[in-house]
Amino acid sequence: MNIGIFGTGMVGQVLAPKLVELGHDVMLGTRNPAETLARNEKDNYGNPPFSEWHQNNPKVKVGTFAEAAAHGELLMNGTSGHGSLPALRAAGERNLNGKILIDIANPLDLSQGFPPSLYVGNTDSLGEQIQREFPALNVVKALNTVNAFVMVNPAILGNGDHDIFVSGNDAQAKQTVIAFLKSQFGWKDVIDFGDITYARATEGYLALWIRMYAQFQTPMVTIKVVK
Ligand SMILES: NC(=O)c1ccc[n+]([C@@H]2O[C@H](COP(=O)([O-])OP(=O)(O)OC[C@H]3O[C@@H](n4cnc5c(N)ncnc54)[C@H](OP(=O)(O)O)[C@@H]3O)[C@@H](O)[C@H]2O)c1
């Protein structure tokens, strides 16, 4: 399948090679492809520069947000919270309409340092902001509650015995995403929370996730719902 991923950070860099390995044709979207491909500084986490990453992953295409959106039959949003709406505007409605967007982004406000707060929440969410602005795009909030390495390999933690959540307004789009997460990444427990307003809950969970990260000194932490 042709897949367009918005974002060249850790999420894009982990999801894209995994999807290529699975046989998909993947394009990462970025603001300025030439500048991104020329980056030779390490990222904020000390990971190798994007140019080095791309030399090691030459099958991953890199284009503008509009090119990645046009490329993808399925789309994923791995841009920063503040960058998400600008990235989607740059992608253009005609490249988005009618498609599914797996929205992985979190509305983190890092302006006051660590731990970040959320710049939208409680009565609204980034997922809803995206859905409101692009009503013909089928937004499915998913994967935003785990580290990128867990997204593509849930078995890396607790043999995969933990949960991932989806929410969105279109039932068929959610079923497609649930099937995709199970068949491609090996998720066993996918909880369908309901409409996109449930993104308030999974984005809000970041307040707890960030503190678990700090407490346990590892991003490899997630939750299992016990009823
Ligand atoms: N890292 C994780 O393990 C993880 C886990 C769960 C959820 N998330 C969420 O996933 C998203 C991506 O995280 P990340 O760590 O991969 O990278 P990130 O640093 O949060 O985001 C990087 C991407 O955001 C884009 N961006 C930043 N400002 C922009 C703007 N003003 N307009 C358009 N695009 C802009 C960048 O575009 P350029 O390519 O042009 O620089 C880049 O592609 C975030 O929302 C994060 O909260 C991350």
The ligand as an ORCA input file, in Angstrom:
! r2SCAN-3c Opt
* xyz 0 1
  N       8.423     10.242     19.738
  C       7.547      9.337     20.172
  O       7.904      8.191     20.522
  C       6.082      9.698     20.217
  C       5.187      8.826     20.837
  C       3.815      9.119     20.832
  C       3.373     10.284     20.221
  N       4.273     11.137     19.657
  C       3.789     12.352     19.000
  O       4.082     12.216     17.607
  C       4.431     13.477     17.053
  C       5.817     13.379     16.421
  O       6.780     13.185     17.412
  P       8.340     13.073     17.032
  O       9.038     12.838     18.301
  O       8.494     12.148     15.909
  O       8.731     14.481     16.408
  P       8.441     16.018     16.735
  O       9.736     16.657     16.982
  O       7.379     16.176     17.795
  O       7.839     16.535     15.348
  C       8.669     16.611     14.236
  C       7.882     16.943     13.004
  O       6.997     18.061     13.233
  C       7.101     18.936     12.111
  N       6.816     20.324     12.476
  C       7.288     21.008     13.562
  N       6.836     22.284     13.516
  C       6.098     22.392     12.380
  C       5.375     23.463     11.773
  N       5.321     24.683     12.323
  N       4.717     23.220     10.619
  C       4.746     21.997     10.047
  N       5.428     20.936     10.565
  C       6.091     21.146     11.721
  C       8.552     18.799     11.653
  O       8.597     19.185     10.298
  P       9.982     19.201      9.459
  O      10.158     17.790      8.987
  O       9.709     20.147      8.371
  O      11.055     19.633     10.418
  C       8.827     17.324     11.875
  O       8.500     16.575     10.719
  C       4.348     14.480     18.197
  O       3.099     15.112     18.153
  C       4.490     13.625     19.441
  O       3.855     14.189     20.592
  C       5.616     10.866     19.644
*
